[in-house]
């Protein structure tokens, strides 16, 4: 996955580490559907790539995440919940698919609500 500084999830390789950085600081990194999908795809990349040994989830700005952006995510909620793991992705929370087989570290700072707390709970180290 190529680095894209305009993306809402910035993915960078640092030798054997895959950094996945939440990149919506103007909204306290509140997660949109696009961010959920991008994060699942990054976890999928971590899981498949034999050169990667660990994932690191970080956030741009002063806050880790304010949770879901309900204005964006709300309309996608249905009776069966929320579908956010595209083909090739791995569910960071381990709800829709198995979790990544490699360790994931979450480095949270500042405000951290709802899905951020759940992301920490699903991580190997926080």
N, CA and C atoms as a LAMMPS dump frame, in Angstrom:
ITEM: TIMESTEP
0
ITEM: NUMBER OF ATOMS
378
ITEM: BOX BOUNDS ff ff ff
-5.0000000000000000e+02 5.0000000000000000e+02
-5.0000000000000000e+02 5.0000000000000000e+02
-5.0000000000000000e+02 5.0000000000000000e+02
ITEM: ATOMS id mol type element x y z
1 1 1 N 0.856 -1.174 0
2 1 2 C 0 0 0
3 1 3 C 0.901 1.235 0
4 2 1 N 0.624 2.161 -0.874
5 2 2 C 1.443 3.359 -0.976
6 2 3 C 1.012 4.404 0.032
7 3 1 N 1.972 5.187 0.459
8 3 2 C 1.674 6.281 1.389
9 3 3 C 0.921 7.375 0.65
10 4 1 N -0.112 7.889 1.268
11 4 2 C -0.904 8.975 0.711
12 4 3 C -1.239 9.91 1.861
13 5 1 N -0.553 11.051 1.937
14 5 2 C -0.731 11.967 3.062
15 5 3 C -2.099 12.64 3.077
16 6 1 N -2.872 12.524 1.999
17 6 2 C -4.215 13.091 1.961
18 6 3 C -5.257 12.076 2.418
19 7 1 N -4.874 10.826 2.571
20 7 2 C -5.803 9.777 2.97
21 7 3 C -6.213 9.954 4.426
22 8 1 N -7.37 9.412 4.767
23 8 2 C -7.823 9.498 6.153
24 8 3 C -7.141 8.447 7.032
25 9 1 N -6.494 7.472 6.413
26 9 2 C -5.597 6.543 7.103
27 9 3 C -4.287 6.566 6.321
28 10 1 N -3.224 7.023 6.946
29 10 2 C -1.908 7.031 6.302
30 10 3 C -1.222 5.719 6.657
31 11 1 N -0.769 4.998 5.649
32 11 2 C -0.097 3.717 5.862
33 11 3 C 1.353 3.873 5.425
34 12 1 N 2.263 3.586 6.361
35 12 2 C 3.705 3.704 6.082
36 12 3 C 4.412 2.444 6.545
37 13 1 N 5.379 2.025 5.761
38 13 2 C 6.23 0.894 6.141
39 13 3 C 7.523 1.448 6.713
40 14 1 N 7.917 0.896 7.834
41 14 2 C 9.197 1.209 8.463
42 14 3 C 9.885 -0.141 8.675
43 15 1 N 10.625 -0.585 7.676
44 15 2 C 11.247 -1.91 7.671
45 15 3 C 10.186 -2.984 7.911
46 16 1 N 10.14 -3.586 9.092
47 16 2 C 9.203 -4.685 9.355
48 16 3 C 7.954 -4.233 10.108
49 17 1 N 7.766 -2.921 10.216
50 17 2 C 6.622 -2.355 10.948
51 17 3 C 5.691 -1.655 9.958
52 18 1 N 4.397 -1.91 10.086
53 18 2 C 3.405 -1.205 9.283
54 18 3 C 2.686 -0.216 10.192
55 19 1 N 2.934 1.079 9.947
56 19 2 C 2.252 2.119 10.717
57 19 3 C 0.95 2.483 10.016
58 20 1 N -0.117 2.525 10.792
59 20 2 C -1.435 2.912 10.301
60 20 3 C -1.866 4.118 11.128
61 21 1 N -1.849 5.3 10.5
62 21 2 C -2.08 6.547 11.233
63 21 3 C -3.443 7.135 10.878
64 22 1 N -4.29 7.304 11.897
65 22 2 C -5.565 7.989 11.697
66 22 3 C -5.253 9.432 11.311
67 23 1 N -5.862 9.928 10.243
68 23 2 C -5.475 11.233 9.711
69 23 3 C -6.695 12.106 9.418
70 24 1 N -7.388 12.451 10.477
71 24 2 C -8.514 13.38 10.363
72 24 3 C -8.523 14.264 11.607
73 25 1 N -7.398 14.94 11.868
74 25 2 C -7.257 15.669 13.129
75 25 3 C -8.255 16.806 13.3
76 26 1 N -8.728 17.388 12.202
77 26 2 C -9.701 18.483 12.298
78 26 3 C -11.034 18.007 12.881
79 27 1 N -11.282 16.706 12.84
80 27 2 C -12.498 16.105 13.406
81 27 3 C -12.143 15.164 14.557
82 28 1 N -10.991 15.413 15.182
83 28 2 C -10.494 14.564 16.28
84 28 3 C -10.447 13.099 15.87
85 29 1 N -10.119 12.881 14.608
86 29 2 C -9.974 11.538 14.049
87 29 3 C -11.232 10.688 14.193
88 30 1 N -12.403 11.342 14.175
89 30 2 C -13.663 10.6 14.179
90 30 3 C -13.725 9.764 12.904
91 31 1 N -14.056 8.492 13.051
92 31 2 C -13.961 7.542 11.945
93 31 3 C -15.171 7.582 11.022
94 32 1 N -14.885 7.684 9.741
95 32 2 C -15.892 7.592 8.689
96 32 3 C -15.906 6.157 8.158
97 33 1 N -16.871 5.836 7.318
98 33 2 C -16.908 4.514 6.683
99 33 3 C -15.637 4.276 5.879
100 34 1 N -15.178 5.302 5.182
101 34 2 C -13.956 5.167 4.394
102 34 3 C -12.766 4.823 5.296
103 35 1 N -12.675 5.46 6.448
104 35 2 C -11.578 5.164 7.378
105 35 3 C -11.659 3.729 7.884
106 36 1 N -12.861 3.259 8.217
107 36 2 C -13.021 1.884 8.69
108 36 3 C -12.557 0.898 7.624
109 37 1 N -12.93 1.158 6.382
110 37 2 C -12.523 0.278 5.271
111 37 3 C -11.015 0.337 5.043
112 38 1 N -10.451 1.558 5.058
113 38 2 C -9.007 1.698 4.856
114 38 3 C -8.221 0.996 5.957
115 39 1 N -8.685 1.108 7.189
116 39 2 C -8.001 0.463 8.304
117 39 3 C -8.076 -1.057 8.163
118 40 1 N -9.231 -1.582 7.772
119 40 2 C -9.372 -3.027 7.559
120 40 3 C -8.441 -3.506 6.446
121 41 1 N -8.306 -2.732 5.378
122 41 2 C -7.39 -3.103 4.294
123 41 3 C -5.939 -3.073 4.759
124 42 1 N -5.585 -2.098 5.582
125 42 2 C -4.219 -2.028 6.113
126 42 3 C -3.933 -3.235 7.012
127 43 1 N -4.887 -3.615 7.84
128 43 2 C -4.73 -4.817 8.675
129 43 3 C -4.583 -6.057 7.789
130 44 1 N -5.299 -6.092 6.669
131 44 2 C -5.165 -7.197 5.72
132 44 3 C -3.772 -7.256 5.128
133 45 1 N -3.223 -6.091 4.8
134 45 2 C -1.853 -6.024 4.277
135 45 3 C -0.866 -6.542 5.318
136 46 1 N -1.026 -6.112 6.561
137 46 2 C -0.17 -6.581 7.649
138 46 3 C -0.235 -8.1 7.754
139 47 1 N -1.418 -8.633 7.688
140 47 2 C -1.626 -10.07 7.853
141 47 3 C -0.979 -10.885 6.731
142 48 1 N -1.041 -10.395 5.497
143 48 2 C -0.565 -11.147 4.329
144 48 3 C 0.916 -11.011 4.041
145 49 1 N 1.502 -9.864 4.351
146 49 2 C 2.88 -9.586 3.93
147 49 3 C 3.882 -10.272 4.862
148 50 1 N 4.654 -11.223 4.346
149 50 2 C 5.601 -11.946 5.205
150 50 3 C 6.746 -11.076 5.722
151 51 1 N 7.008 -9.942 5.087
152 51 2 C 8.083 -9.054 5.546
153 51 3 C 7.661 -8.19 6.735
154 52 1 N 6.363 -8.074 6.955
155 52 2 C 5.87 -7.271 8.076
156 52 3 C 5.751 -8.145 9.316
157 53 1 N 6.223 -7.601 10.448
158 53 2 C 6.204 -8.368 11.7
159 53 3 C 5.237 -7.813 12.737
160 54 1 N 4.929 -6.513 12.639
161 54 2 C 4.069 -5.887 13.646
162 54 3 C 3.346 -4.688 13.038
163 55 1 N 2.146 -4.425 13.54
164 55 2 C 1.397 -3.244 13.144
165 55 3 C 1.422 -2.217 14.262
166 56 1 N 1.437 -0.943 13.891
167 56 2 C 1.434 0.155 14.849
168 56 3 C 0.336 1.126 14.444
169 57 1 N -0.653 1.304 15.306
170 57 2 C -1.748 2.236 15.032
171 57 3 C -1.497 3.506 15.833
172 58 1 N -1.43 4.638 15.124
173 58 2 C -1.192 5.942 15.739
174 58 3 C -2.24 6.919 15.207
175 59 1 N -2.141 8.17 15.617
176 59 2 C -3.089 9.176 15.144
177 59 3 C -2.394 10.516 14.958
178 60 1 N -2.811 11.229 13.947
179 60 2 C -2.331 12.583 13.671
180 60 3 C -3.058 13.542 14.606
181 61 1 N -2.37 14.562 15.079
182 61 2 C -3.011 15.578 15.908
183 61 3 C -2.929 15.278 17.393
184 62 1 N -3.711 16.028 18.163
185 62 2 C -3.659 15.952 19.624
186 62 3 C -4.503 14.835 20.224
187 63 1 N -5.395 14.234 19.438
188 63 2 C -6.326 13.246 19.977
189 63 3 C -6.282 11.966 19.156
190 64 1 N -6.424 10.826 19.846
191 64 2 C -6.424 9.542 19.144
192 64 3 C -7.7 9.405 18.316
193 65 1 N -8.855 9.425 18.946
194 65 2 C -10.108 9.419 18.195
195 65 3 C -11.286 9.805 19.082
196 66 1 N -12.218 10.511 18.481
197 66 2 C -13.467 10.855 19.157
198 66 3 C -14.532 9.794 18.887
199 67 1 N -14.149 8.685 18.263
200 67 2 C -15.088 7.598 17.977
201 67 3 C -15.588 7.655 16.55
202 68 1 N -16.8 7.196 16.344
203 68 2 C -17.395 7.191 15.011
204 68 3 C -17.923 8.569 14.638
205 69 1 N -17.8 8.917 13.375
206 69 2 C -18.47 10.093 12.831
207 69 3 C -19.89 9.635 12.493
208 70 1 N -20.805 9.836 13.425
209 70 2 C -22.156 9.291 13.278
210 70 3 C -22.9 9.849 12.07
211 71 1 N -22.596 11.084 11.673
212 71 2 C -23.247 11.652 10.492
213 71 3 C -22.876 10.86 9.245
214 72 1 N -21.656 10.33 9.206
215 72 2 C -21.2 9.551 8.056
216 72 3 C -21.565 8.074 8.2
217 73 1 N -21.361 7.51 9.37
218 73 2 C -21.535 6.069 9.578
219 73 3 C -22.997 5.692 9.814
220 74 1 N -23.749 6.547 10.489
221 74 2 C -25.132 6.252 10.851
222 74 3 C -25.998 5.725 9.72
223 75 1 N -25.988 6.365 8.548
224 75 2 C -26.832 5.886 7.452
225 75 3 C -26.481 4.473 6.969
226 76 1 N -25.307 3.969 7.32
227 76 2 C -24.88 2.634 6.882
228 76 3 C -25.279 1.541 7.868
229 77 1 N -25.772 1.934 9.036
230 77 2 C -26.185 0.949 10.037
231 77 3 C -27.494 0.294 9.61
232 78 1 N -27.538 -1.009 9.725
233 78 2 C -28.751 -1.741 9.381
234 78 3 C -29.083 -2.748 10.462
235 79 1 N -30.08 -3.55 10.209
236 79 2 C -30.503 -4.558 11.178
237 79 3 C -29.389 -5.554 11.478
238 80 1 N -28.513 -5.778 10.507
239 80 2 C -27.406 -6.721 10.685
240 80 3 C -26.133 -6.032 11.156
241 81 1 N -26.223 -4.785 11.55
242 81 2 C -25.048 -4.057 12.023
243 81 3 C -24.403 -3.256 10.916
244 82 1 N -23.091 -3.244 10.916
245 82 2 C -22.312 -2.408 10.01
246 82 3 C -21.316 -3.283 9.259
247 83 1 N -21.312 -3.194 7.947
248 83 2 C -20.364 -3.954 7.135
249 83 3 C -19.259 -3.006 6.672
250 84 1 N -18.037 -3.219 7.142
251 84 2 C -16.944 -2.297 6.827
252 84 3 C -15.654 -3 6.41
253 85 1 N -15.665 -4.314 6.305
254 85 2 C -14.447 -5.039 5.936
255 85 3 C -14.545 -5.454 4.471
256 86 1 N -13.814 -4.766 3.581
257 86 2 C -13.853 -5.127 2.167
258 86 3 C -13.039 -6.394 1.904
259 87 1 N -13.197 -6.931 0.72
260 87 2 C -12.413 -8.102 0.326
261 87 3 C -10.924 -7.776 0.468
262 88 1 N -10.187 -8.672 1.087
263 88 2 C -8.759 -8.456 1.325
264 88 3 C -8.471 -7.782 2.649
265 89 1 N -9.518 -7.377 3.352
266 89 2 C -9.334 -6.715 4.637
267 89 3 C -9.433 -7.683 5.802
268 90 1 N -8.955 -7.226 6.946
269 90 2 C -9.059 -7.957 8.205
270 90 3 C -9.674 -7 9.216
271 91 1 N -10.668 -7.47 9.936
272 91 2 C -11.368 -6.635 10.907
273 91 3 C -10.449 -6.293 12.082
274 92 1 N -10.11 -5.018 12.279
275 92 2 C -9.236 -4.627 13.396
276 92 3 C -9.803 -4.993 14.762
277 93 1 N -11.118 -5.122 14.86
278 93 2 C -11.774 -5.442 16.126
279 93 3 C -12.091 -6.929 16.264
280 94 1 N -11.876 -7.705 15.199
281 94 2 C -12.127 -9.14 15.248
282 94 3 C -13.591 -9.514 15.346
283 95 1 N -14.478 -8.66 14.847
284 95 2 C -15.912 -8.925 14.919
285 95 3 C -16.403 -9.616 13.646
286 96 1 N -16.023 -9.087 12.472
287 96 2 C -16.513 -9.621 11.2
288 96 3 C -15.576 -10.663 10.595
289 97 1 N -14.325 -10.644 10.983
290 97 2 C -13.341 -11.633 10.532
291 97 3 C -12.456 -11.945 11.729
292 98 1 N -11.583 -12.919 11.565
293 98 2 C -10.576 -13.145 12.597
294 98 3 C -9.686 -11.916 12.675
295 99 1 N -9.009 -11.755 13.796
296 99 2 C -8.067 -10.647 13.937
297 99 3 C -6.781 -10.963 13.18
298 100 1 N -5.951 -9.959 12.998
299 100 2 C -4.652 -10.147 12.355
300 100 3 C -3.84 -11.163 13.148
301 101 1 N -3.048 -11.948 12.426
302 101 2 C -2.241 -12.98 13.08
303 101 3 C -0.931 -12.43 13.62
304 102 1 N -0.638 -11.183 13.304
305 102 2 C 0.593 -10.556 13.787
306 102 3 C 0.242 -9.558 14.882
307 103 1 N 1.186 -9.278 15.772
308 103 2 C 0.88 -8.355 16.868
309 103 3 C 0.614 -6.935 16.378
310 104 1 N -0.278 -6.272 17.09
311 104 2 C -0.621 -4.879 16.798
312 104 3 C -0.45 -4.069 18.076
313 105 1 N 0.236 -2.937 17.941
314 105 2 C 0.442 -1.991 19.036
315 105 3 C -0.392 -0.753 18.726
316 106 1 N -1.145 -0.273 19.701
317 106 2 C -1.902 0.972 19.545
318 106 3 C -1.269 2.011 20.455
319 107 1 N -0.837 3.128 19.865
320 107 2 C -0.234 4.234 20.623
321 107 3 C -1.248 5.373 20.667
322 108 1 N -2.078 5.385 21.71
323 108 2 C -3.137 6.389 21.842
324 108 3 C -2.664 7.55 22.699
325 109 1 N -3.159 8.74 22.355
326 109 2 C -2.858 9.942 23.144
327 109 3 C -4.089 10.832 23.117
328 110 1 N -4.216 11.682 24.096
329 110 2 C -5.339 12.621 24.123
330 110 3 C -6.669 11.914 24.278
331 111 1 N -7.699 12.464 23.653
332 111 2 C -9.047 11.917 23.73
333 111 3 C -9.125 10.582 23.006
334 112 1 N -9.796 9.631 23.622
335 112 2 C -10 8.322 23.006
336 112 3 C -11.353 7.788 23.461
337 113 1 N -12.313 7.776 22.548
338 113 2 C -13.662 7.306 22.868
339 113 3 C -14.016 6.073 22.042
340 114 1 N -15.048 5.418 22.441
341 114 2 C -15.748 4.303 21.797
342 114 3 C -14.846 3.399 20.965
343 115 1 N -14.908 3.514 19.636
344 115 2 C -14.18 2.559 18.81
345 115 3 C -12.678 2.613 19.057
346 116 1 N -12.153 3.722 19.529
347 116 2 C -10.731 3.793 19.878
348 116 3 C -10.41 2.928 21.078
349 117 1 N -11.295 2.949 22.071
350 117 2 C -11.111 2.094 23.245
351 117 3 C -11.198 0.633 22.827
352 118 1 N -12.15 0.319 21.959
353 118 2 C -12.299 -1.051 21.476
354 118 3 C -11.09 -1.483 20.65
355 119 1 N -10.506 -0.55 19.9
356 119 2 C -9.298 -0.856 19.133
357 119 3 C -8.142 -1.174 20.081
358 120 1 N -8.039 -0.419 21.168
359 120 2 C -7.015 -0.686 22.184
360 120 3 C -7.238 -2.062 22.804
361 121 1 N -8.482 -2.381 23.128
362 121 2 C -8.784 -3.679 23.735
363 121 3 C -8.465 -4.844 22.8
364 122 1 N -8.613 -4.635 21.494
365 122 2 C -8.33 -5.69 20.519
366 122 3 C -6.841 -5.802 20.203
367 123 1 N -6.054 -4.794 20.587
368 123 2 C -4.612 -4.787 20.294
369 123 3 C -3.868 -5.732 21.232
370 124 1 N -2.647 -6.043 20.851
371 124 2 C -1.784 -6.868 21.695
372 124 3 C -1.085 -6.032 22.751
373 125 1 N -0.757 -4.775 22.392
374 125 2 C -0.081 -3.853 23.311
375 125 3 C -0.661 -2.466 23.077
376 126 1 N -0.919 -1.739 24.155
377 126 2 C -1.407 -0.363 24.017
378 126 3 C -0.716 0.51 25.045
